[in-house]
């Protein structure tokens, strides 16, 4: 079944809030199209808060996350994280890859530069695009270490 991109994105945000709630963390979804983050997460006492951008991959997508090129711009915001949600199909566990935002920006930029450095089959250069991606086939041990690594958010 084909699900719209908007519904896939919203589904990922709600799943992240559910995971946070199970850990005693309050996840508040921001209004749509907030350019920097989708969820504000805080402990019950309000003494620790983080900002989460959520990117969700549908279960029919076998490649990876398609991202805007702005993902490669570091934000230098200590409490900004990105959660890559991989929906695996109805009744299947969901994968959450949790990164500090600037760490993922660096990874995606490095992978894109590596991709661009290889000429096309005819020897010509590839054209720059507004899209970037984070493909599972390119994952390193460091990426797999981010799987369900909720502790990185600092809630203890």
ZILIN-V902440 format. One record per backbone hydrogen bond with DSSP energy under -0.5 kcal/mol. CO is the residue of the C=O (numbers start at 1). NH is the residue of the N-H. Records with the same first field share a line. If there is no record, write none. Layout:
CO=NH ; NH
This chain:
4=8
5=9
6=10
7=11
8=12
9=13
10=14
11=15
12=16
13=17
14=18
15=19
16=20
17=21
18=22
19=23
20=23 ; 25
21=24
24=44
25=27
26=28 ; 42
27=29
28=40
31=34
38=30
39=41 ; 52
40=28
41=50
42=26
43=46
48=43
50=41
51=81
52=38 ; 39
53=83
55=85
57=87
58=61
60=62
63=136 ; 137
65=67 ; 134
67=132
68=71
69=72
70=73
72=74
76=78
77=80
79=51 ; 81
80=101
81=53
82=84 ; 99
83=55 ; 85
84=97
85=57 ; 87
86=95
89=92
95=86
96=98 ; 148
97=84 ; 99
99=82
100=103 ; 104
101=105
102=106
103=107
104=108
105=109
106=110
107=111
108=112
109=113
110=114
111=115
112=116
113=117
114=118
115=118
117=119
120=123
124=120
130=69
132=67
134=65
135=138
136=139
140=144
141=145
143=146
144=147
146=98 ; 149
148=150
149=152
150=153
151=154
